[in-house]
Amino acid sequence: MRKLWLALLLGLCGLPLHAQTQVSARPVTQAQNLTGGPVACSSTPATYLINNQSQSFHYVTYLTTGSPTSLTLFIEGTSDNMTFFQISDTATDPMSGQITAYGYFPKVVVSVACFGGTSPTINIQYSGTPQSASQSFTQLDSGIYQKVIAQGASTGTTTTTTYLTPYGSSAGWLVVQTSAGGIFGSGGTITVGYSDQCNNTSFINNVSLAGPFTLINSAVPQAFAVPPFPTCGVTVTYTHGTGSSGTYSAEYNFSKPGAALVPNQVAHITTAATISVKSGPGSLHSIVVNAPVASETITILDLSSAGCTGTPTQNTRGKVTLSATSDIPLVLLYDMQISLGVCIITSSTADLSVMFD
């Protein structure tokens, strides 16, 4: 009876009969220095194991010394300790950067390769949490769309590098500049090609999307627009010219969703000739007649550069005959898809501007 009265008294006072324990649900952050301090860079990719303890959000920062000319760094995960998948974007800034990845994997590693410069080293830091409240900003944001092709690299070395497209499109700008006194030589070019980087067994690669752009021998920045093609990856190829010297730097800046459209490329034609305006798939936007010649014909064909010679007739897509009294400028709007390339045949010397992607 006394125990019953005690229970009723405690209940009236609002006191618990038994103590309760509360468990915190706050995520625990795991942090580690993956390299244990600065380590020598290598052109052969090195991997560093992340001490993963139920982490599903991964955040990596890195810092280099010795001014490497090239760097690739990304995060990989595996469920069977045999097959690794890239689960992050690829960082390319040779100096420093930040990168993130999402998803739980029993084993997570960071893969990095960097070279050039003067005995470069790299230091890699990691932190992770079981859940993410991350938002891209500043360097973390720019690292997604700004890809460094080269930084202080030799103009005499031909390079080919593949990048994942952060927004599923090739749209963007290539910016190239030589060092003071550096030249690209005679015939130096840079080209953007299609690469199905997300499908390692695909054979649809190395199709030219933009370029080759001819590089002029000047220390001023040179910018080239790359039109929007839906693709998982792009391959950028720098080809040095004859007599090149000095160093150069180059970047690929992908256009973010909602950005202004990339302008069309243009070919200026003023002669009677068979001209390969573009080789590879794309589109013919328009032909602008700046100065007509009476009875001149303009023939449009869908042909590769190899087939756009002589007087081809296959895959004709249109033919226009000009008049000396045409309004100037005369804009011929097409916006047609091209599979093999844009081939233009002119019969005389009218002044034409051909707009294409």
C-alpha positions as a printed NumPy array, in Angstrom:
array([[   0.   ,    0.   ,    0.   ],
       [   2.832,    2.431,    0.833],
       [   4.404,    1.743,   -2.61 ],
       [   1.067,    2.487,   -4.321],
       [   0.746,    5.831,   -2.475],
       [   4.36 ,    6.707,   -3.405],
       [   3.699,    5.998,   -7.085],
       [   0.565,    8.159,   -7.029],
       [   2.467,   11.   ,   -5.319],
       [   5.275,   10.915,   -7.868],
       [   2.747,   10.864,  -10.703],
       [   0.943,   13.934,   -9.303],
       [   4.282,   15.775,   -9.056],
       [   5.098,   14.985,  -12.708],
       [   8.276,   13.072,  -11.787],
       [   9.352,   10.068,  -13.932],
       [   9.351,    6.671,  -12.341],
       [  12.488,    5.666,  -14.395],
       [  15.363,    7.71 ,  -15.8  ],
       [  15.492,    8.054,  -19.647],
       [  18.597,    8.285,  -21.812],
       [  18.624,   10.479,  -24.976],
       [  20.86 ,    9.549,  -27.917],
       [  22.249,   12.374,  -30.066],
       [  21.477,   12.073,  -33.788],
       [  24.092,   14.63 ,  -34.84 ],
       [  26.363,   13.318,  -37.635],
       [  29.974,   12.658,  -36.737],
       [  32.577,   14.239,  -38.995],
       [  35.584,   12.174,  -39.937],
       [  38.71 ,   14.091,  -40.984],
       [  42.147,   12.994,  -42.031],
       [  45.22 ,   14.082,  -43.928],
       [  45.28 ,   11.547,  -46.765],
       [  48.89 ,   12.157,  -47.793],
       [  50.218,   12.729,  -44.26 ],
       [  51.706,   16.009,  -45.432],
       [  53.193,   17.118,  -48.775],
       [  54.223,   14.21 ,  -51.028],
       [  55.893,   14.203,  -54.453],
       [  53.622,   14.485,  -57.475],
       [  53.685,   11.774,  -60.121],
       [  52.303,   11.46 ,  -63.646],
       [  51.294,    7.903,  -62.66 ],
       [  48.003,    8.129,  -60.71 ],
       [  48.392,    7.494,  -56.975],
       [  45.476,    6.449,  -54.734],
       [  44.923,    7.373,  -51.096],
       [  42.497,    5.412,  -48.901],
       [  39.813,    7.304,  -46.997],
       [  39.11 ,    6.049,  -43.472],
       [  35.413,    5.624,  -44.203],
       [  33.146,    5.102,  -41.185],
       [  29.576,    5.279,  -42.536],
       [  30.386,    8.515,  -44.394],
       [  28.171,    9.259,  -47.41 ],
       [  29.267,   12.838,  -48.073],
       [  32.933,   13.306,  -48.955],
       [  34.79 ,   16.62 ,  -49.092],
       [  38.395,   16.822,  -50.334],
       [  40.751,   19.801,  -50.543],
       [  44.28 ,   19.882,  -51.906],
       [  47.241,   22.247,  -52.191],
       [  50.364,   21.905,  -54.339],
       [  53.828,   23.427,  -54.398],
       [  56.373,   23.631,  -57.219],
       [  53.858,   24.921,  -59.802],
       [  52.831,   21.688,  -61.58 ],
       [  51.58 ,   22.268,  -65.129],
       [  48.829,   19.634,  -65.052],
       [  46.683,   17.855,  -62.434],
       [  43.748,   15.436,  -62.304],
       [  42.134,   14.483,  -58.985],
       [  38.861,   12.649,  -58.315],
       [  37.136,   10.41 ,  -55.753],
       [  36.358,    6.737,  -56.421],
       [  34.219,    4.202,  -54.563],
       [  33.861,    0.412,  -54.61 ],
       [  31.479,   -2.105,  -53.084],
       [  33.518,   -5.243,  -53.827],
       [  37.06 ,   -3.901,  -53.379],
       [  37.734,   -4.768,  -57.026],
       [  35.738,   -2.522,  -59.337],
       [  36.103,    1.201,  -58.669],
       [  33.714,    3.874,  -59.933],
       [  34.394,    7.587,  -60.189],
       [  31.835,    9.234,  -57.888],
       [  32.983,   12.857,  -58.132],
       [  33.823,   15.471,  -60.711],
       [  37.48 ,   15.813,  -61.777],
       [  39.524,   18.632,  -60.24 ],
       [  42.08 ,   20.099,  -62.663],
       [  43.476,   23.281,  -61.092],
       [  47.215,   22.566,  -60.652],
       [  47.558,   24.928,  -57.685],
       [  44.695,   24.119,  -55.293],
       [  41.084,   23.015,  -55.281],
       [  38.071,   21.496,  -53.585],
       [  35.86 ,   18.607,  -54.655],
       [  32.89 ,   16.658,  -53.272],
       [  31.219,   13.285,  -53.769],
       [  27.991,   11.688,  -52.542],
       [  27.071,    8.118,  -51.697],
       [  28.155,    5.45 ,  -49.212],
       [  30.753,    2.898,  -50.307],
       [  32.617,    0.46 ,  -48.037],
       [  35.883,    1.669,  -49.564],
       [  36.574,    5.153,  -50.911],
       [  39.854,    6.433,  -52.383],
       [  41.201,    9.636,  -53.895],
       [  43.091,    9.258,  -57.182],
       [  45.563,   11.976,  -58.184],
       [  48.174,   12.581,  -60.88 ],
       [  50.155,   15.802,  -61.262],
       [  53.364,   16.647,  -63.071],
       [  55.49 ,   19.382,  -64.615],
       [  56.819,   22.39 ,  -62.784],
       [  59.711,   22.164,  -60.327],
       [  59.638,   19.038,  -58.133],
       [  55.93 ,   19.562,  -57.344],
       [  54.316,   18.194,  -54.197],
       [  50.686,   17.819,  -53.118],
       [  48.914,   17.737,  -49.757],
       [  45.371,   16.26 ,  -49.646],
       [  42.881,   16.746,  -46.789],
       [  39.57 ,   14.888,  -46.327],
       [  36.459,   15.284,  -44.215],
       [  33.113,   13.502,  -44.386],
       [  29.744,   13.154,  -42.695],
       [  26.937,   10.576,  -42.82 ],
       [  24.652,   13.199,  -44.331],
       [  25.186,   16.315,  -46.398],
       [  24.072,   19.905,  -46.086],
       [  26.631,   21.082,  -48.617],
       [  26.175,   23.926,  -51.057],
       [  28.665,   24.725,  -53.8  ],
       [  30.329,   28.099,  -53.483],
       [  33.466,   30.025,  -54.484],
       [  36.309,   27.683,  -55.448],
       [  34.177,   24.563,  -54.962],
       [  31.656,   25.943,  -57.463],
       [  34.193,   27.171,  -60.022],
       [  36.027,   23.85 ,  -59.903],
       [  32.914,   22.225,  -61.387],
       [  32.768,   24.27 ,  -64.592],
       [  36.31 ,   25.643,  -64.946],
       [  38.719,   22.964,  -66.194],
       [  42.422,   23.704,  -66.516],
       [  43.931,   22.21 ,  -69.67 ],
       [  47.47 ,   23.429,  -69.03 ],
       [  49.216,   25.949,  -66.839],
       [  52.685,   27.034,  -67.888],
       [  53.07 ,   23.96 ,  -70.128],
       [  55.487,   23.749,  -73.06 ],
       [  54.053,   24.974,  -76.37 ],
       [  56.133,   22.268,  -78.078],
       [  54.242,   19.34 ,  -76.509],
       [  51.039,   17.977,  -78.063],
       [  48.506,   16.992,  -75.362],
       [  45.103,   15.296,  -75.267],
       [  42.911,   15.454,  -72.158],
       [  39.342,   14.286,  -71.48 ],
       [  36.949,   16.076,  -69.111],
       [  33.497,   15.165,  -67.852],
       [  30.883,   17.758,  -68.788],
       [  29.314,   19.043,  -65.542],
       [  25.975,   19.957,  -67.147],
       [  25.704,   17.336,  -69.905],
       [  26.685,   19.765,  -72.677],
       [  29.867,   20.838,  -74.421],
       [  28.756,   24.504,  -74.472],
       [  31.445,   26.832,  -73.225],
       [  34.621,   28.705,  -74.047],
       [  38.224,   27.721,  -74.631],
       [  40.697,   30.383,  -73.507],
       [  44.37 ,   30.078,  -74.484],
       [  47.37 ,   32.346,  -73.859],
       [  51.138,   32.041,  -74.3  ],
       [  53.77 ,   33.361,  -71.953],
       [  55.613,   36.569,  -72.806],
       [  57.717,   35.763,  -75.846],
       [  56.081,   32.363,  -76.317],
       [  54.644,   31.313,  -79.696],
       [  52.473,   28.426,  -80.905],
       [  54.514,   28.164,  -84.089],
       [  53.149,   27.677,  -87.583],
       [  50.023,   25.507,  -87.622],
       [  49.321,   25.344,  -83.868],
       [  45.699,   24.319,  -83.179],
       [  43.306,   23.324,  -80.411],
       [  40.311,   21.023,  -80.993],
       [  37.287,   19.882,  -78.959],
       [  36.027,   16.357,  -79.647],
       [  33.137,   14.191,  -78.424],
       [  33.952,   11.595,  -75.765],
       [  31.48 ,    9.172,  -74.188],
       [  33.475,    9.136,  -70.949],
       [  30.521,    7.689,  -69.01 ],
       [  30.562,    4.511,  -71.127],
       [  34.014,    2.937,  -71.148],
       [  33.029,    0.445,  -73.878],
       [  31.74 ,    3.068,  -76.326],
       [  33.396,    3.412,  -79.716],
       [  31.792,    6.789,  -80.407],
       [  34.732,    8.991,  -79.537],
       [  37.038,   11.572,  -81.085],
       [  34.369,   13.098,  -83.32 ],
       [  35.238,   16.767,  -83.808],
       [  32.711,   19.097,  -82.15 ],
       [  34.577,   22.387,  -82.506],
       [  37.769,   23.416,  -84.232],
       [  40.504,   22.869,  -84.947],
       [  40.918,   26.496,  -83.93 ],
       [  44.06 ,   28.131,  -85.346],
       [  46.225,   29.673,  -82.633],
       [  47.814,   33.014,  -83.452],
       [  51.313,   33.843,  -82.268],
       [  50.452,   36.545,  -79.782],
       [  50.614,   36.819,  -75.995],
       [  47.027,   38.14 ,  -75.848],
       [  44.289,   35.749,  -74.584],
       [  42.496,   33.911,  -77.391],
       [  38.882,   32.8  ,  -76.754],
       [  37.01 ,   30.225,  -78.844],
       [  33.301,   29.424,  -78.468],
       [  32.296,   25.748,  -78.247],
       [  28.671,   25.112,  -79.293],
       [  26.226,   23.056,  -77.19 ],
       [  26.283,   19.347,  -77.971],
       [  24.728,   16.88 ,  -75.504],
       [  27.639,   14.748,  -74.329],
       [  28.984,   13.127,  -71.173],
       [  32.566,   14.158,  -71.881],
       [  34.79 ,   16.169,  -74.191],
       [  38.369,   15.63 ,  -75.327],
       [  40.574,   18.688,  -75.802],
       [  43.591,   18.245,  -78.072],
       [  46.356,   20.837,  -78.301],
       [  48.609,   20.335,  -81.333],
       [  51.825,   22.325,  -81.436],
       [  52.979,   24.03 ,  -84.599],
       [  56.361,   24.19 ,  -86.285],
       [  58.848,   26.404,  -84.468],
       [  56.827,   26.713,  -81.248],
       [  58.576,   28.018,  -78.135],
       [  57.897,   29.165,  -74.586],
       [  54.939,   28.08 ,  -72.462],
       [  51.153,   28.407,  -72.58 ],
       [  48.102,   28.163,  -70.339],
       [  44.612,   27.052,  -71.356],
       [  41.21 ,   26.625,  -69.688],
       [  37.819,   25.193,  -70.674],
       [  34.933,   27.103,  -69.042],
       [  31.65 ,   25.18 ,  -69.388],
       [  28.549,   27.374,  -69.636],
       [  26.301,   27.033,  -66.59 ],
       [  22.573,   26.343,  -67.104],
       [  20.773,   29.598,  -67.873],
       [  23.891,   31.29 ,  -69.246],
       [  23.752,   33.198,  -72.528],
       [  23.914,   31.057,  -75.66 ],
       [  27.344,   30.482,  -77.153],
       [  27.676,   32.417,  -80.454],
       [  27.862,   30.551,  -83.75 ],
       [  31.179,   29.936,  -85.434],
       [  31.73 ,   31.65 ,  -88.766],
       [  33.548,   30.955,  -92.033],
       [  34.224,   33.839,  -94.436],
       [  34.121,   32.848,  -98.14 ],
       [  35.019,   35.21 , -101.014],
       [  36.198,   32.828, -103.75 ],
       [  34.816,   30.277, -106.164],
       [  35.736,   27.022, -104.45 ],
       [  34.668,   23.814, -102.721],
       [  35.189,   24.513,  -99.039],
       [  34.865,   22.233,  -95.989],
       [  33.467,   24.685,  -93.454],
       [  33.149,   22.057,  -90.715],
       [  34.01 ,   18.363,  -90.462],
       [  31.9  ,   16.281,  -88.1  ],
       [  28.301,   16.441,  -86.845],
       [  26.709,   19.777,  -86.002],
       [  24.346,   22.269,  -87.585],
       [  24.284,   24.93 ,  -90.281],
       [  22.635,   28.014,  -88.829],
       [  22.639,   30.509,  -91.699],
       [  24.475,   31.957,  -94.692],
       [  24.762,   35.733,  -94.874],
       [  25.378,   37.239,  -98.314],
       [  27.391,   40.404,  -97.707],
       [  27.982,   41.242, -101.395],
       [  26.242,   39.215, -104.143],
       [  27.402,   38.309, -107.627],
       [  24.755,   37.906, -110.316],
       [  23.799,   34.275, -111.025],
       [  26.286,   32.874, -108.5  ],
       [  25.187,   29.553, -107.028],
       [  25.748,   28.398, -103.461],
       [  25.442,   24.636, -102.943],
       [  25.179,   23.096,  -99.459],
       [  26.208,   19.477,  -98.898],
       [  26.453,   17.201,  -95.84 ],
       [  29.981,   15.827,  -96.321],
       [  33.139,   15.256,  -94.308],
       [  36.269,   17.229,  -95.141],
       [  37.637,   14.218,  -97.027],
       [  34.577,   14.151,  -99.305],
       [  34.361,   17.916,  -99.74 ],
       [  36.728,   18.147, -102.718],
       [  36.29 ,   18.686, -106.438],
       [  32.628,   18.915, -107.46 ],
       [  30.733,   16.476, -105.201],
       [  26.998,   15.995, -105.681],
       [  26.013,   13.496, -102.981],
       [  24.144,   14.528,  -99.819],
       [  23.07 ,   17.886, -101.239],
       [  21.02 ,   19.832,  -98.706],
       [  20.247,   23.017, -100.656],
       [  21.155,   25.242, -103.591],
       [  20.679,   29.009, -103.96 ],
       [  21.147,   31.252, -107.012],
       [  21.967,   34.866, -106.215],
       [  20.796,   38.021, -107.935],
       [  22.79 ,   41.225, -108.315],
       [  19.766,   43.127, -106.989],
       [  19.37 ,   41.129, -103.763],
       [  18.894,   43.14 , -100.584],
       [  22.13 ,   43.414,  -98.609],
       [  22.787,   41.738,  -96.299],
       [  20.734,   38.745,  -97.431],
       [  20.273,   36.241,  -94.592],
       [  19.554,   32.654,  -95.608],
       [  18.325,   30.919,  -92.429],
       [  18.628,   27.118,  -92.29 ],
       [  19.117,   25.756,  -88.741],
       [  19.572,   22.277,  -90.218],
       [  21.254,   19.289,  -88.618],
       [  24.458,   18.07 ,  -90.259],
       [  25.747,   14.51 ,  -89.836],
       [  29.113,   14.44 ,  -91.633],
       [  30.121,   18.066,  -92.059],
       [  29.242,   21.378,  -93.722],
       [  30.497,   21.544,  -97.319],
       [  29.9  ,   24.697,  -99.381],
       [  30.438,   25.049, -103.146],
       [  30.444,   28.563, -104.653],
       [  30.527,   29.312, -108.368],
       [  31.869,   32.862, -108.143],
       [  33.301,   35.501, -105.776],
       [  30.328,   36.676, -103.691],
       [  31.163,   37.711, -100.127],
       [  29.589,   35.136,  -97.753],
       [  29.567,   34.544,  -93.996],
       [  28.592,   30.964,  -93.09 ],
       [  27.308,   30.526,  -89.5  ],
       [  27.577,   27.007,  -88.091],
       [  28.003,   24.906,  -84.944]])
